[in-house]
């Protein structure tokens, strides 16, 4: 399920929630957030989508996010923006 958290094509995340997650009683749910590699300049969340599925199959909630890449494509790209985008996803 893709969820946008800002009005652009680079700020969204996919979340994988196991089907049986609500059947657990008195247990805390653990959540993984994967941020794709690529030195903040290349890559997409689809590069690690398989990891989210693996953890979903083990009973964990997991998510992977897109973010603004630090390349010449986006004039507003900087590390402060990336930190804000990570915080918004969380």
Secondary structure, 3 states (H helix, E strand, C coil): CEEECCCCCCCEEEEECCCCHHHCCCCCCCEEEEECCCCCCCCCHHHHHHHHHHHHHCCCEEEEECCCCCCCCCCCCCHHHHHHHHHHHC
